[in-house]
Amino acid sequence: MPIEGAEVEQVRQALLRYAGWDQVPEETMTELCLGANLVEVKRKRSVFRRGEPGPGLFVVKSGEFKLSLISSEGREQILYLAEPGKLIGEGFLPRNVQCAASAFAMLDSEAWQFETDPVINLIGRSQPLAFALMRHMAFRANRLIDLVLDLSLRSVERRLASFLLSLAMRAGAEPGKPCVIPRQLDMNTVAARLGTVREEISRALNRMQREGILSLSRQEIVVLDLNALERVTYE
């Protein structure tokens, strides 16, 4: 479904959140945004799958998507979660290159799609647009390298501590003060993000609770000792 009017400005503002996009000329940005299509994706449905041709760039309008890999045994590794405003670039590929990951809606969601060929045509006419997309791809590649580092060289407890520390800092945590983290993700999703299984996550949470770092309930995780959580992350 083509977009127009106020929605074009929404897309523009979403892209301007990313480094380098403010250097893209106004006329190029307008042409790009006017070429977007709104796609609606039901919960658990995909916008692209591993092994399929790349359908282009996506910016999440509403809901949430997960970028993931699923093994032949059904085990899942989540690469990242994409909330509203997030740019998804893993489907932006030449037509003869298959997607390496899949993107599924976590709930009924919407995304703006920029098909590959028109974006490539615009890149050919706009160096700033090419650099903006290169920056995004480089950022995503670096995050994937960090994920490989975590999975290869850090224990489950350290991975979980790092994940909780990032959530606590996002919630405004301060040393010496308890910080409440609502349990918005189920244990299976957390395990899939951290490259393990829910039983290992439960054991790591219980260890940190016994050590007085966390207090656990069904609705929330309370960080009691932020400094100790940080030590577990980097020890």
N, C-alpha and C positions, 0 to 999 in steps of 0.2 A: 504494500500500500504506500504510494508516494506521500511525502509530507509537504507541508507548506506553512506560511505565516509564522505564528509564535513557536511552532515546533522546530522550525529551522533554527531559530535563535537558541532554543534549548540544546540542540545538537552542537551548535557553535560554542556555547558556554561550556559544555561538557568537554570538548576537545581542548579548549583554552586552559583547562586545569593542568595540562601536561606541558612539560618543558619543551620549548622550541616552537610550539604552535602559535605563539603570539607573533612569530616572525613570518608566518604564512600570509601573503598578500590578501587583502580583503576580498578581492574578486575571485581568487582561487578558493578561499574558504567558503564563500557563498556558493560557488559552483559545486563544490564537494557536498555541502550540506543539502543543497537542493536535489542532489542525486540520491539521497538516502531513501530507503524504504523501511517502513515500520513492519516488523514481523512479530507475531504473537506466538508464544511457545508454551504449551501446556506442561504442567509438572511432570518430570521424568522424561520428557521428550527432548530431542537433540536439535541443535542448529547445525552441527556437523559432527561427523564421527571419524575416528581413526581409520585410515585406508580409503576415505572418500576424497574427491577433488575439493580444493579449498573454495568456499563460496564468497570469501571477501573479509572485510573488516566489520566488526560489530561494536556498537556502544550500547551498554545496558541502559534502558530507559526506566524499567521497573522490575521488581522481583530480584532474583539472584540466580547466577549460573555457576556451575563448577566445571573447571577444566581438569580432566582426569584421564588416567590410563587404567584399563581393566585387563588383567591377565586371562589366559585361557582357562584357569581354574576359578575365575570369578573374583579374585582379589583386586581391590581398587587402590590406586594411589592418586590422591587429589593433588594437583599441581598448584592451584589457587582457586579462591572463590571470587566471583566478580559481582559486586553490588552495583546499584544505580550510579551511572557516570563512568564506570570502568570501561576501558578500551580493550577489546579482545582481538589480538592480532594473529592468533595461531591458525586462522583460516585464510589469511591473506597470503596466497601462494600462487606460483605459476600453474596453469591448467594441467600440466603433466606431472605435477608434484602432489602426492597424497598427504592428507593431514596426518600428523604424528600423534595427535591427542584428540579427545572428544570433548564436546561442550554440551552439557545437559542443564536444563532448567531445574532448580531446586524446588520451585513452586511456580504457579502460573506467572509468566514473565513476558516482558516486551523488550525488544532491542531494535535499534536502528542499524540497518545493514547497508554497507557500501560495497557494491559488487567489484570484483577484482579488476576487470578490464577498464572501466571508467577511471578508477583510482590510478592505474598504471599510466593511462593517457595523461592524467593531470600531473603526475610525477614528472613525466617527460617535458612538461612545460614549466615546472616550478621546482627549482632547487630547494627553496625553504621547506616545501612540503616533503620532499625526499628526505631532508635532514631530520624533520620532525618525526617521520616514521622510523628512520634509522635509530634515533635516540630511544624510541619506544622499544624497538626490537632488541637493542643492546641492553636496555634495562631488564627486559624479560629474560634474556639469555643469562644475565648475571644472577637474577633471582633463581633460575634453574640450576646454575652452578652451586649457589648456596644450598639449594635443596639436596643436591648430590652430596655435598660436603656433610650435611646433617645426617643423611641416611647412611653414609659410608663410615663416618668417623665419630659420631656422637651417640651415646646411649639413649634409650627411650626416655629415661628420666630427664636427661639434659635437654632433649628435644621438647618434651612437655613443659619443662621449666621455662625454656625460651619462649614458647608459645604463650604461656600464661603471663610471663613478664611483659610481652608486647601488648596483651589485652589489658593488663593492669596499668601500663603507662598510658595507653589510649584513654583509659578511664580516669586519668589524673591522679594516679597513686603517688603518695608521698611517704618517705621513710618514717617509720615510727607510728604510722596510722593504718588501721585496717582498710583494705580496699575490696569492695564487693564486685565480683564478676558474675553477671547473670549467666546461667547455663542455656545459651541460645542454640548451641549445636549438640546433637546427640553424640553418644560415645563412639558409635561407628564412624560418624563423619570426622570426629577428631582423630580417631585412629587412622583413617584413610589419609588425612592430611599429613600425619606424622610418620607414615610408612610402617605401621605396626597393626596390632589387633587390639580389640577393646579390653581384653583381659590384661594385657601389658599396661594399658593406660590406667586401669583400675588399680593395679598393683603400685604403679608409680604415684598415683594420687594418694593412696593410703599410706605409703612410706612418708611422703611429705607432710601428711596430716599427723602421723606419729611423731615426726620431728618438730612439730609446732610451727611449720611454715604456712600451712593452710588449714582452714576449717571447711568441711564439706557438708552440703545438704543437697536434696534433690533439685532445689531451685537455683542454688548459687554456690560459688566458690569464693571464700573470703581469704584474701592474702593477708596473713597476720604479720609476716616478717619479710618485707620487700628485699632487704639486703641479703637475707639467707636465700631467697629465691634467685636473686642475681648470682650469688656464689655457685649455686647448683648449675646455673646456665653456663658459667664460664670456667668451672673448675676443671 
